[in-house]
């Protein structure tokens, strides 16, 4: 189903207005627009104090330039939010965008706590597509209805809206996944996944937004967010 890019905005605005904080909903914050100073000001390594050397700025985008850097996270925590960005992946590359990530030392990885919007070169499937791991999937939990990703080398638009436990993923203006955190349906999905053994998964309510180092070059740009709480 094709959605106009403004549709999620209108939905988020209505949701926020119902809670009496509509003034906050129109305030976008640029987390990264190509400035290296923004990268250091708004991001850092997971459970670190600064941006690891493996992440840098390349042609106006945050780039993973060396594997082993670890995941990048926002310095601020977010609860309900509207996140928009663009991503580009390398051939056969893999990455992801997590949210509500906790940096509590008991959690060794961002995905131990944060649900993931999958970033992937879908050609890596070699014809055997498991859509629960495809670009735009709610990783290991929900599949997008179709492959909405663009070929390697092209920029993809991603959007994540979290509002009162209701989460929606878009890829290139197409709805990919919709889910309700802490609902019986959600608990059943988690219980049947690899996350069943991770008690901290998707229960934080707020936390960092993470960009994953999965060992492959990946680029993120035009990252903006607005708080919906």
N, C-alpha and C positions, 0 to 999 in steps of 0.2 A: 504494500500500500504506500503510495507516494504521499508524503506530507510536505506541506509548505513549511519552509524554515521558521516562519513566525509562529507556527502552531504551538510548539513546546513553550515558547516565550509566553504566549497568551495563557496557556494552562498554568504555568508557574506563577504568573501574575495573579490569576484568580485565586490560586491556592494561598499565596501570601496575603492577598487582600483580605481573605476570610479570617486571617489571624491578626489583622490590624496593623501590619508592618509594611504596607505597600511602598512606603517611601524608600525602604532598603532595597526593594526588588529592582529598582532602576539604576542602581549604582554598580557598574562593572569595574572590576579591578584588573588591570593588565599585569599578569604574573610574568609574562615574557613576550616582548615584541621585537626581539633581535639585539637587545643591548646586553653586553656581557656583565655590566654592573647589575642589571636586573636578575640575572641568573644567580649571582652570589647573594643578592639581597632577599630573594624570595625562595630560594631552594638550597638544599644541603644534602649530604649523603645520609642515608638511613642510619640512625644511631651514631651520627657523626656531627661535627660542628661546622664543617665547611663542604664545599663542592669537591668531590674527589677528582683527581687529575684525569681520570678516564672520560669525564664529561666535559664538554666545551661548547663553544659557539662556532658554527660553521655556516656561512652563507645565510645569516640571519635566523638560524634555527639552533635549538639545543641539540647537540649531537653526542651520541655515545661513540667516542673515537677510539676507545680501548676497552676490551672486555675485562671483566674482573674488577671494575670500579665499584660495583654494588649499585643498588637502586638509589634513585634521586627522589627526595620528598620535599614537599612544601615546608617552609618554616612555620607557617600558621596551621592551626587545626580548623577543620570545617565540619559542620553538622549537616544542615540542609543547605543545598547550593545548586547552582546552575553553572556547569563548566563547559566551555567550548574551546576547541583547539584543532590543530591540523597535525597529521602525522604522515611520515613516509618511511617505508621499511626497505631493507636491503634484500637481495635475492635470497629466498629460503630463510628469511629472517623472522624473528619472533621477539615480541616485547609485550607490554601490557600497561594499562592504567588502573591503579588500585585506588580505593577511597576508604575513609574511616580506618586508616592504618595507625596502629599503636606502636610507639617506640619503647614500650616497656621492655626491659632487658630479657624478660622471660620469653619474648617472641623473637626468634632468630631471623625471620624473613618477613617482608611486607605482606606476603600472601597468607601468612598465618592468621592475619586479622582482617585484611581488606579484600572485599569482592573485586573482581577484575573485569575490565573491558578488554577483550583480547585484541592485540595488534599483531598481525601476521601476514606474511606472503602466503596466500592460500595455495599457491602452486606447490608449496612444500608437501602437500598431501599426496602428490603424484597420482592423482585420480581416485584415491581412496579417501574421500572427504568425510570426516567426522565433524559435523557442523557445530558441535559443542565446543570445539577448539578453533573454529574459524574466526576470521576478523569480525569484530562486532559482537561476538558471543559473550554471554555471561559465563566466563571460563569454567568448564567442567560441569556446568549446571543447566544452562539454557542455550539453545542454538538460535541464530537469526533465521528467519524464514527463507532467506536466499543469500547468495554471495553478492553483497553490495560494495565490495572493495574495488579499488582501482588497481591497475597493474603496477608492479614494482617501478619505482621512479616517479610516480605521480603522487600528488598530495591528496590525502583523505581528510574529510571533515568528520570530527567526532563530537558528540555532545552527550553529557551525562547530567540528568536532573534527579536530585534526591530531595523529596519533600514529604515530611512526616512519615517516613518509612517506605513511601512509594518511590520506586526507582525506575527510570526509563533510560535506555541507551538508543542513540541514533548514530548511523553511519551514512555519510553522504546524503543526508536529508531523508533517510529511510529508517523507520522504526525497526529496531533489532530485537530488543528484549524489554519486557516489563515484569517487574516483580515487587512483592510486598515483603519487606524484611520482617522477620519474626512471625509471619503467618504460618498456619499449618502446612500450606503448600510449600512454602519456603523451607520449613524444617524438614519436610520429606525429601526435598531436593538435596539439601545439605547432607542429610542422613544417608543418602545413597551415593555420595560422592567421596572424593579423597579428603574433603574437609571435615568429614564426620569425626576424625581423630584429632581435630584442632578446636578445643573448647573456646578459644578466643575469637574464632572466625565470625565476622559479621554481627558481633554483639556490642561493639564499642559505642555506636551512636554518633560519634564524631571522631575526627583524627586527621592525619595527614593525607594528602593526595600524592601518590607515588608514580614515578615513571620507571619501568623495569629495565634492568640490565640482564638480558637473557643470553648475552654473549655475542649478539649480532649487531652490526651498525643499525642505528635507528635515529630518526630526526623528529623533533617536535617544534612547532612554531605557533605564533599568534594565540598564545594561551591566555584566556581571560576567564574570570569567575565572578559571580555575584552571590552574596549570601541570601538565603531565603528564610533564615530563622532570625 
